[in-house]
Amino acid sequence: MAAAVQGACAQLVDFSVGSVIRAITEANASVALWLQWLIAQTLSMTRAATSVGADLDSFMADFGVSRLPAVASIGYVQFYRQFSGYATEIPVGTIVRTADGLSLFAVTADPTNPAYVLATSSYSLPSSVLSVTVPVQAQVAGSSGNVLAAAIQLLSSAIGGVDGVTNPGAFSGGFDAESDTALRVRFQAFLDSRSCATPLAIGYSVASVQQGLRWNLAENVSAAGAATPGNFVLTVDDGSGAPPASLLSTVASAVDLVRPAGTSFVVLAPVAITVGVSLSIAVPPTGFAAASLAVTQAIQGFVASLGFGGVLPVTRIAQLAYDAALSITNVSGITINGVAADFAAPSNGVLLFGSVALS
């Protein structure tokens, strides 16, 4: 501004501190910067690439796309006691906590569980039985509910005949609300799928049902795998290997809106194959327990990351073991489900972590 003013004058202009022309110029500069900031704010709120939070949600709402909500983690806990005693029951809704008391989980109903008593909406613990395993769900949706094995140790209220609670395995399936970045990526798939009647459109419809879903599409085959023109099989998994019927029904309704006319389809749960890994590690005696835990968690995490048709190589297990603990000097005797060879799931199947036997 000073250069523009000076260039328009034939004589030298006084821009020293305290001069009138400097005060006027600074005031105009402040207004210009304020207007520039308003323009930048407007641009950031009117473009999906730069909008964030509520502004991005507002942009997406114009196209009928909404942010996917958070998903609560699920898993199993074991109520146990040291000695047999009198019969007791674990009511549905019982709250358990992690050792730090920050994460809460509620017992959920599972009519397929042999211990479930429909009449009382509870799980029975007979007098001669020392433990019962029941399903629970995080009270707060989000990834904070994906706790490690043995993280749950507290009962919110005492239950007669029960000494404690623990979770034998790590929890999974918890997702935070869809991030801005993930929403933008999904919006691109939304635009690409507008032609509908395509595998991309079907995939988008599945992805919009719930976070964490993975799927496999097989065209022109029946559910039994026989050649069937005009039919496709959609296999869907939520990470558990056994998605509930309600989820499969919701996915089917979403896919039905974009499927090609004159075609048929079926939505199935995956073929879940539990894998048990056995291996020997060379490690100092005092460090065996810590190394075993690290190796188990590493293998469990890798198996969970495999999608449909995932392959679990023997050599990868050795790599995971070496990377898990620096104290390990040798890994040998690796077998997967009793066989010393790579293990692969079928195209419509997923591998589930079972156990790790270390020696």
C-alpha positions as CSV (number, residue, x, y, z in Angstrom):
1,M,0.0,0.0,0.0
2,A,2.8,2.4,0.8
3,A,4.4,1.7,-2.5
4,A,1.1,2.4,-4.3
5,V,0.6,5.6,-2.5
6,Q,4.2,6.8,-3.1
7,G,4.0,5.9,-6.8
8,A,0.9,8.1,-7.2
9,C,2.5,11.1,-5.6
10,A,5.1,13.5,-7.2
11,Q,6.7,14.3,-3.8
12,L,8.0,12.1,-1.0
13,V,5.2,10.9,1.3
14,D,5.8,10.8,5.0
15,F,5.2,7.2,6.3
16,S,6.9,7.6,9.6
17,V,5.4,6.2,12.7
18,G,2.6,8.6,13.9
19,S,1.9,10.2,10.5
20,V,-1.7,10.5,9.4
21,I,-1.1,8.7,6.0
22,R,0.5,5.7,7.8
23,A,-2.4,5.5,10.2
24,I,-4.9,5.5,7.3
25,T,-2.9,2.9,5.4
26,E,-2.6,0.6,8.4
27,A,-6.4,0.8,9.0
28,N,-7.1,-0.1,5.4
29,A,-4.6,-2.9,5.5
30,S,-6.3,-4.4,8.6
31,V,-9.7,-4.3,6.8
32,A,-8.2,-5.9,3.7
33,L,-6.7,-8.7,5.8
34,W,-10.0,-9.3,7.6
35,L,-11.8,-9.5,4.2
36,Q,-9.1,-11.9,2.9
37,W,-9.7,-14.1,6.0
38,L,-13.5,-14.1,5.4
39,I,-12.9,-15.1,1.8
40,A,-10.6,-17.9,2.9
41,Q,-13.1,-19.1,5.5
42,T,-15.9,-19.1,2.8
43,L,-13.8,-21.1,0.4
44,S,-12.8,-23.6,3.1
45,M,-16.5,-24.2,4.0
46,T,-17.9,-24.5,0.5
47,R,-15.5,-27.2,-0.9
48,A,-15.4,-30.8,0.3
49,A,-11.6,-30.9,-0.1
50,T,-11.2,-28.1,2.5
51,S,-14.3,-28.3,4.7
52,V,-14.0,-30.0,8.1
53,G,-16.4,-31.2,10.8
54,A,-20.0,-29.8,10.6
55,D,-19.2,-27.9,7.4
56,L,-18.2,-31.1,5.7
57,D,-21.3,-32.8,6.9
58,S,-23.4,-30.0,5.6
59,F,-21.7,-30.3,2.2
60,M,-22.3,-34.1,2.1
61,A,-25.9,-33.7,3.1
62,D,-26.7,-31.9,-0.2
63,F,-25.9,-35.2,-1.9
64,G,-27.6,-37.5,0.7
65,V,-24.4,-38.7,2.1
66,S,-23.9,-38.8,5.9
67,R,-21.0,-39.5,8.2
68,L,-20.9,-43.1,9.5
69,P,-21.3,-43.2,13.3
70,A,-19.0,-44.8,15.8
71,V,-19.2,-48.6,16.3
72,A,-19.0,-50.2,19.8
73,S,-16.5,-53.0,20.2
74,I,-17.7,-56.5,21.2
75,G,-16.0,-59.5,22.8
76,Y,-16.3,-62.2,25.4
77,V,-15.6,-62.1,29.2
78,Q,-15.3,-64.9,31.6
79,F,-16.9,-64.7,35.0
80,Y,-15.1,-67.1,37.4
81,R,-14.7,-68.2,40.9
82,Q,-11.9,-70.1,42.8
83,F,-14.1,-72.8,44.3
84,S,-17.4,-74.4,43.4
85,G,-20.3,-73.1,45.4
86,Y,-24.0,-72.4,45.0
87,A,-25.7,-71.7,41.6
88,T,-25.9,-68.1,40.5
89,E,-26.8,-66.1,37.5
90,I,-25.1,-63.3,35.5
91,P,-27.9,-60.9,34.4
92,V,-27.9,-59.3,30.9
93,G,-26.8,-55.7,31.4
94,T,-24.2,-56.5,34.1
95,I,-21.4,-53.9,33.8
96,V,-17.7,-54.8,33.9
97,R,-14.7,-52.5,33.7
98,T,-11.1,-52.4,32.7
99,A,-8.5,-52.4,35.4
100,D,-8.2,-48.6,35.2
101,G,-11.9,-48.2,35.4
102,L,-12.2,-46.1,32.3
103,S,-13.8,-48.5,29.8
104,L,-17.2,-50.0,30.6
105,F,-18.8,-53.1,29.0
106,A,-22.3,-54.5,29.4
107,V,-23.3,-58.2,29.2
108,T,-25.5,-58.8,26.1
109,A,-28.0,-61.5,25.4
110,D,-27.0,-64.5,23.2
111,P,-29.8,-67.1,23.0
112,T,-27.3,-69.5,21.2
113,N,-25.1,-69.6,24.3
114,P,-25.8,-72.8,26.2
115,A,-25.6,-71.0,29.5
116,Y,-28.3,-68.4,28.5
117,V,-31.6,-68.6,30.3
118,L,-34.3,-66.9,28.2
119,A,-36.9,-66.7,31.1
120,T,-34.6,-64.6,33.3
121,S,-32.5,-62.9,30.6
122,S,-29.3,-64.1,32.3
123,Y,-26.5,-66.6,32.1
124,S,-26.5,-69.5,34.6
125,L,-23.4,-70.5,36.6
126,P,-24.3,-73.9,38.1
127,S,-22.9,-74.8,41.5
128,S,-20.4,-77.3,40.1
129,V,-19.0,-75.0,37.4
130,L,-16.2,-72.5,38.0
131,S,-16.6,-70.1,35.1
132,V,-19.0,-69.0,32.4
133,T,-18.1,-67.1,29.2
134,V,-20.6,-64.5,28.0
135,P,-20.6,-61.7,25.3
136,V,-20.3,-58.1,26.2
137,Q,-20.4,-54.8,24.3
138,A,-18.6,-51.5,25.0
139,Q,-20.9,-48.9,26.6
140,V,-19.2,-46.1,24.6
141,A,-18.8,-46.6,20.9
142,G,-15.3,-46.1,19.5
143,S,-11.9,-47.6,19.2
144,S,-11.3,-47.0,22.9
145,G,-13.3,-50.3,23.5
146,N,-10.7,-52.3,21.6
147,V,-8.9,-53.5,24.7
148,L,-6.2,-56.0,25.0
149,A,-6.6,-59.5,26.5
150,A,-6.9,-59.5,30.3
151,A,-7.6,-55.8,30.4
152,I,-11.1,-56.3,32.0
153,Q,-10.7,-57.1,35.7
154,L,-13.4,-55.3,37.6
155,L,-17.1,-55.9,38.4
156,S,-19.2,-52.7,38.8
157,S,-21.2,-54.5,41.5
158,A,-20.7,-57.6,43.4
159,I,-22.4,-60.8,42.2
160,G,-22.8,-63.6,44.8
161,G,-20.8,-66.7,43.9
162,V,-18.5,-64.8,41.4
163,D,-15.0,-63.9,42.4
164,G,-13.8,-62.0,39.3
165,V,-14.0,-61.4,35.6
166,T,-11.5,-61.2,32.8
167,N,-11.4,-61.2,29.0
168,P,-9.4,-64.1,27.6
169,G,-9.0,-62.4,24.2
170,A,-8.5,-58.9,22.8
171,F,-11.6,-57.0,21.8
172,S,-12.1,-55.7,18.3
173,G,-14.8,-54.1,16.1
174,G,-14.8,-50.7,17.8
175,F,-14.5,-47.8,15.4
176,D,-14.5,-44.0,16.0
177,A,-17.0,-41.9,14.0
178,E,-15.9,-41.7,10.4
179,S,-13.1,-39.2,10.0
180,D,-13.2,-36.3,7.6
181,T,-10.5,-38.0,5.4
182,A,-12.4,-41.3,5.3
183,L,-15.7,-39.4,4.5
184,R,-14.1,-37.6,1.5
185,V,-12.7,-40.9,0.2
186,R,-16.1,-42.5,0.5
187,F,-17.7,-39.5,-1.2
188,Q,-15.5,-40.1,-4.2
189,A,-16.8,-43.7,-4.3
190,F,-20.3,-42.3,-4.1
191,L,-19.8,-40.2,-7.2
192,D,-18.1,-43.0,-9.1
193,S,-21.0,-45.3,-8.2
194,R,-23.8,-43.1,-9.5
195,S,-24.0,-45.3,-12.7
196,C,-25.2,-48.1,-10.3
197,A,-25.6,-51.7,-11.3
198,T,-21.8,-52.1,-11.0
199,P,-19.5,-53.9,-8.5
200,L,-18.3,-50.4,-7.4
201,A,-21.9,-49.4,-6.6
202,I,-22.5,-52.6,-4.7
203,G,-19.3,-52.1,-2.7
204,Y,-20.3,-48.5,-1.9
205,S,-23.7,-49.7,-0.6
206,V,-22.0,-52.2,1.7
207,A,-19.4,-49.6,3.0
208,S,-22.2,-47.2,3.8
209,V,-24.0,-49.6,6.1
210,Q,-21.3,-49.7,8.9
211,Q,-17.7,-49.1,9.4
212,G,-15.3,-52.0,9.5
213,L,-17.2,-54.2,7.0
214,R,-15.3,-56.2,4.4
215,W,-16.8,-58.0,1.5
216,N,-16.2,-60.3,-1.5
217,L,-18.3,-60.4,-4.6
218,A,-18.6,-63.5,-6.8
219,E,-20.6,-63.1,-10.1
220,N,-22.6,-65.6,-12.1
221,V,-22.5,-68.3,-9.4
222,S,-25.0,-69.6,-6.9
223,A,-24.5,-69.8,-3.1
224,A,-23.3,-73.3,-3.6
225,G,-20.7,-72.2,-6.1
226,A,-22.4,-73.6,-9.2
227,A,-22.4,-71.5,-12.4
228,T,-25.6,-69.5,-12.4
229,P,-25.8,-66.6,-14.9
230,G,-27.4,-63.5,-13.6
231,N,-26.8,-64.3,-9.9
232,F,-24.1,-62.9,-7.7
233,V,-23.0,-63.9,-4.2
234,L,-21.9,-61.2,-1.7
235,T,-20.0,-62.4,1.3
236,V,-19.8,-59.9,4.1
237,D,-17.8,-59.9,7.4
238,D,-17.7,-57.4,10.3
239,G,-14.4,-58.7,11.5
240,S,-15.9,-61.4,13.8
241,G,-16.2,-64.1,11.1
242,A,-19.9,-64.5,12.1
243,P,-21.8,-61.3,11.4
244,P,-25.4,-61.3,12.9
245,A,-28.4,-62.0,10.6
246,S,-29.6,-58.4,11.2
247,L,-26.5,-57.0,9.6
248,L,-26.7,-59.3,6.6
249,S,-30.3,-58.3,6.2
250,T,-29.4,-54.6,6.3
251,V,-26.7,-55.1,3.7
252,A,-29.1,-57.0,1.5
253,S,-31.6,-54.1,1.6
254,A,-28.8,-51.6,0.7
255,V,-27.6,-53.8,-2.2
256,D,-31.1,-54.3,-3.5
257,L,-31.3,-50.5,-4.3
258,V,-28.3,-50.7,-6.7
259,R,-28.4,-54.2,-8.2
260,P,-29.0,-54.6,-11.9
261,A,-32.6,-55.2,-13.0
262,G,-33.3,-58.8,-13.8
263,T,-30.6,-60.2,-11.5
264,S,-30.7,-62.0,-8.2
265,F,-28.2,-62.1,-5.4
266,V,-27.6,-63.6,-1.9
267,V,-25.7,-62.1,1.0
268,L,-23.8,-64.7,3.1
269,A,-21.6,-64.8,6.1
270,P,-18.0,-65.8,5.4
271,V,-16.5,-69.3,5.8
272,A,-14.6,-68.7,9.1
273,I,-11.5,-70.8,9.7
274,T,-9.8,-70.7,13.1
275,V,-6.1,-71.0,12.9
276,G,-3.8,-72.3,15.7
277,V,-0.1,-71.5,15.5
278,S,2.6,-73.5,17.2
279,L,6.3,-72.5,17.3
280,S,9.4,-72.7,19.3
281,I,11.5,-69.7,20.3
282,A,15.0,-69.4,21.7
283,V,15.0,-66.7,24.4
284,P,16.7,-66.2,27.8
285,P,14.6,-68.0,30.5
286,T,13.8,-64.8,32.3
287,G,12.4,-63.2,29.2
288,F,10.2,-66.1,28.0
289,A,6.9,-64.8,29.4
290,A,7.3,-61.3,28.0
291,A,8.4,-62.6,24.6
292,S,5.5,-65.1,24.4
293,L,3.0,-62.3,25.1
294,A,4.5,-60.1,22.4
295,V,4.6,-62.9,19.8
296,T,1.0,-63.9,20.5
297,Q,-0.2,-60.3,20.1
298,A,1.8,-59.8,16.9
299,I,0.4,-62.9,15.3
300,Q,-3.1,-62.1,16.5
301,G,-2.9,-58.6,15.0
302,F,-1.6,-59.9,11.6
303,V,-4.4,-62.6,11.3
304,A,-7.0,-59.9,12.1
305,S,-5.6,-57.7,9.3
306,L,-6.1,-60.4,6.6
307,G,-9.1,-60.1,4.4
308,F,-11.1,-62.5,2.3
309,G,-8.9,-65.2,0.9
310,G,-6.1,-64.2,3.3
311,V,-2.9,-66.2,3.4
312,L,-0.9,-66.9,6.6
313,P,2.7,-67.7,5.5
314,V,5.0,-69.7,7.7
315,T,7.9,-67.3,6.9
316,R,5.7,-64.3,8.0
317,I,5.1,-65.9,11.4
318,A,8.9,-66.2,11.9
319,Q,9.3,-62.5,10.9
320,L,6.5,-61.5,13.3
321,A,8.2,-63.4,16.1
322,Y,11.6,-61.8,15.5
323,D,10.1,-58.3,15.3
324,A,8.0,-58.8,18.4
325,A,10.9,-59.3,20.8
326,L,14.5,-58.4,20.3
327,S,15.5,-61.1,22.8
328,I,14.4,-63.9,20.5
329,T,17.5,-65.4,18.8
330,N,15.8,-68.3,16.9
331,V,12.4,-69.4,15.7
332,S,11.7,-73.0,14.7
333,G,9.1,-75.7,14.5
334,I,6.4,-73.5,13.0
335,T,3.1,-75.2,12.2
336,I,-0.3,-73.8,11.4
337,N,-3.2,-76.1,12.4
338,G,-0.7,-78.9,12.8
339,V,0.9,-78.5,9.3
340,A,4.3,-77.0,8.6
341,A,3.0,-75.1,5.5
342,D,1.4,-71.8,4.5
343,F,-2.3,-71.7,5.3
344,A,-4.9,-69.9,3.0
345,A,-8.6,-69.2,3.3
346,P,-10.9,-69.7,0.3
347,S,-12.0,-66.6,-1.7
348,N,-15.2,-66.4,0.4
349,G,-13.4,-67.2,3.7
350,V,-11.6,-65.4,6.5
351,L,-9.0,-66.6,8.9
352,L,-9.7,-66.1,12.6
353,F,-7.1,-66.2,15.4
354,G,-7.4,-69.2,17.6
355,S,-4.3,-69.7,19.7
356,V,-0.5,-69.6,19.8
357,A,1.4,-72.5,21.4
358,L,4.9,-71.4,22.3
359,S,7.8,-73.5,23.7
